[in-house]
Amino acid sequence: MSDTFLSIRQVHKAFGTTVVVQEFNLDVRQGEFVSFLGPSGCGKTTMLRIVAGFEEPSSGSVFIGGKDVTRLKPNQRNIGMVFQAYALFPNMTVAQNIGFGLKVAGMPKAQMQARVGEMLELIKLQEFGGRYPYQLSGGQQQRVALARAMAGKPQVLLLDEPLSALDAKVRVSLREEIRAIQKELGITTIFVTHDQEEALSMSDRIVVMYNGRAEQVGTPFEIYNKPATRFVAGFVGTLNVLEGKVADAEKGIVRIGSEEVLTGRPLTGRKAGEQISLALRPEAISLGHGQGRVATATGVIREVSFLGSVIRVRVALGDDLVSLDTFNNPASPPPVAGEKASISFSPDDVLLLDA
Ligand SMILES: Nc1ncnc2c1ncn2[C@@H]1O[C@H](COP(=O)(O)OP(=O)(O)OP(=O)(O)O)[C@@H](O)[C@H]1O
C-alpha cells in the first residue's frame, strides 16, 4: 500500500510458552480508523500494546511513518492512548489533565493554554476546564481522556475499549463523536473492541482476531457480507447455520433434511454426499415466498421479538431454530408464535462455510 503510515510486519508474541499474537501483518493508511475486533483473550490488547511500545514483540517489527519503532519506548513514539478505565488524574482540573503532557514536554504556558482551549472546544466541554474529574459524567471523563491523548498532536491514536465502561446511550453517542473528532484531525487510529456493533459502525477497516491471528482484514461491509472463515461469520452478526449434504456439486444443490436447496454457485472441490454448512444472515431470510427466492421449508414460528424498526422471528425447522428479521410495518400485524410459516431466501445470499 503506497500511503501506508503504520505498518505491523510479521509480529509474533509469546509470554513464556503461551503464544498470544502470531503472524500478524497490517498496513494502516494515514488517517485511517482500524478496529481490532475479537473475543476476550484473542490478543487485541497485546497487539495494541506492542504498537504503543509497552510490550516488545518476540519477533517482527512495527513501523510508524516509515520509521522502525519496534525498540523505541512509548514516549519516543508520539502516540496518544485512551484506556477503558478513566485514567484521569483525580487531583487535577480538566484543563490541567488535558495540558499535562504539554507541560511535561516543556511547552510555554500561553501556547499550552491556547492548545487546551482548542481541545476543550473540540470535545465540547469549553465550560468545564475548571472542574475536577469527579464532577464529570463517565462520558465526559472519556472525552477529556481523548482530549488529553490528542493534545500533543500524536501521529497515532490508540484506543483500548474506551467505551466499554459507559452505559449504552452514552456509548452510542460517543462512538459518533470520537469518529467525528478523529476525522476532523485526520489522525491514524487503532481501536480495540470486543463489540462488533462498535467495530462495524466506526471503522474504515476491521481486523477480526482469533487466537492471536488476524483472521480477516476488511471493510465492515466485506467482513459482514463476505466473511472469510467460519469464525468471522459466526462472531460478526447473527448467523443461521444449516447443516446439509452436497446433492449435486456442479449444479450447487445441497440437501437439507428432505429439502433440496440451490446455493446459486457450483460447489467446486466438493463431492456428492459430503457434509456442508450453509449460512444465512437473518435479514437474508423472508417469511413466505419472496420474488427471486428459493422456497426452502415450512416450519413453525416459535418466538417473535419486537425490536422497534425490526421484528426478529424465530422459526423452528425440524431441530433447527432459524432467526430472521422483517421490517416493522405499522399497517400489518406482526407474525404470531405457534403459526406455521414458510421461509425463503435468495441463493446469492447463502454463505458457504468450510467444515
Ligand atoms: N504479561 C502477560 N503474561 C502472560 N500472559 C499474558 C500477559 N498479557 C496477556 N497475556 C495473555 O495473553 C492473552 C491475550 O491477552 P490480551 O489482553 O491481549 O487479549 P484481549 O483480546 O485484549 O482480551 P480482552 O478483551 O479480554 O482484554 C490472554 O490469554 C492473556 O492471559
The ligand as an SDF file (V2000), in Angstrom:
LIG
                    3D

 31 33  0  0  0  0  0  0  0  0999 V2000
    2.0310  -10.1680   30.6900 N   0  0  0  0  0  0  0  0  0  0  0  0
    1.4230  -11.3090   30.3680 C   0  0  0  0  0  0  0  0  0  0  0  0
    1.9160  -12.5060   30.7980 N   0  0  0  0  0  0  0  0  0  0  0  0
    1.3310  -13.6750   30.4650 C   0  0  0  0  0  0  0  0  0  0  0  0
    0.2260  -13.7630   29.7050 N   0  0  0  0  0  0  0  0  0  0  0  0
   -0.3310  -12.6190   29.2560 C   0  0  0  0  0  0  0  0  0  0  0  0
    0.2320  -11.3410   29.5610 C   0  0  0  0  0  0  0  0  0  0  0  0
   -0.5350  -10.4020   28.9670 N   0  0  0  0  0  0  0  0  0  0  0  0
   -1.5230  -11.0480   28.3390 C   0  0  0  0  0  0  0  0  0  0  0  0
   -1.4190  -12.3820   28.4940 N   0  0  0  0  0  0  0  0  0  0  0  0
   -2.3090  -13.4260   27.9190 C   0  0  0  0  0  0  0  0  0  0  0  0
   -2.3880  -13.2070   26.5370 O   0  0  0  0  0  0  0  0  0  0  0  0
   -3.6800  -13.4810   26.0390 C   0  0  0  0  0  0  0  0  0  0  0  0
   -4.1920  -12.3130   25.2500 C   0  0  0  0  0  0  0  0  0  0  0  0
   -4.4330  -11.2240   26.1130 O   0  0  0  0  0  0  0  0  0  0  0  0
   -4.9580   -9.8290   25.5920 P   0  0  0  0  0  0  0  0  0  0  0  0
   -5.1510   -8.9450   26.7640 O   0  0  0  0  0  0  0  0  0  0  0  0
   -4.0940   -9.3470   24.5030 O   0  0  0  0  0  0  0  0  0  0  0  0
   -6.3630  -10.2470   24.9910 O   0  0  0  0  0  0  0  0  0  0  0  0
   -7.5890   -9.3530   24.5450 P   0  0  0  0  0  0  0  0  0  0  0  0
   -8.0080   -9.8700   23.2360 O   0  0  0  0  0  0  0  0  0  0  0  0
   -7.2400   -7.9320   24.6370 O   0  0  0  0  0  0  0  0  0  0  0  0
   -8.6640   -9.7280   25.6260 O   0  0  0  0  0  0  0  0  0  0  0  0
   -9.6800   -8.8040   26.4680 P   0  0  0  0  0  0  0  0  0  0  0  0
  -10.7200   -8.3560   25.5120 O   0  0  0  0  0  0  0  0  0  0  0  0
  -10.1990   -9.7490   27.4980 O   0  0  0  0  0  0  0  0  0  0  0  0
   -8.8530   -7.6950   27.0400 O   0  0  0  0  0  0  0  0  0  0  0  0
   -4.5210  -13.8340   27.2420 C   0  0  0  0  0  0  0  0  0  0  0  0
   -4.6390  -15.2260   27.2990 O   0  0  0  0  0  0  0  0  0  0  0  0
   -3.7250  -13.2920   28.4120 C   0  0  0  0  0  0  0  0  0  0  0  0
   -3.9670  -14.0400   29.5630 O   0  0  0  0  0  0  0  0  0  0  0  0
  1  2  1  0
  2  3  1  0
  2  7  2  0
  3  4  2  0
  4  5  1  0
  5  6  2  0
  6  7  1  0
  6 10  1  0
  7  8  1  0
  8  9  2  0
  9 10  1  0
 10 11  1  0
 11 12  1  0
 11 30  1  0
 12 13  1  0
 13 14  1  0
 13 28  1  0
 14 15  1  0
 15 16  1  0
 16 17  2  0
 16 18  1  0
 16 19  1  0
 19 20  1  0
 20 21  2  0
 20 22  1  0
 20 23  1  0
 23 24  1  0
 24 25  2  0
 24 26  1  0
 24 27  1  0
 28 29  1  0
 28 30  1  0
 30 31  1  0
M  END
$$$$
